[in-house]
Amino acid sequence: MNVLIYLLPMALGLGLLGLFGFMWALKSGQYNDVEGAALRVLSDDDLPQK
């Protein structure tokens, strides 16, 4: 039971760290273009010109 004294604050801290990281990603615009990467895969920009 003594290990819960260490594990519970660590789990809460990591959860809050992940939440703050996600909120930062939302604020910085990381999720603005959700379809751009999917369409970029389909482009043929890497093919050599003939």
Beta strands, then each sheet from edge to edge (+ up, - down):
end
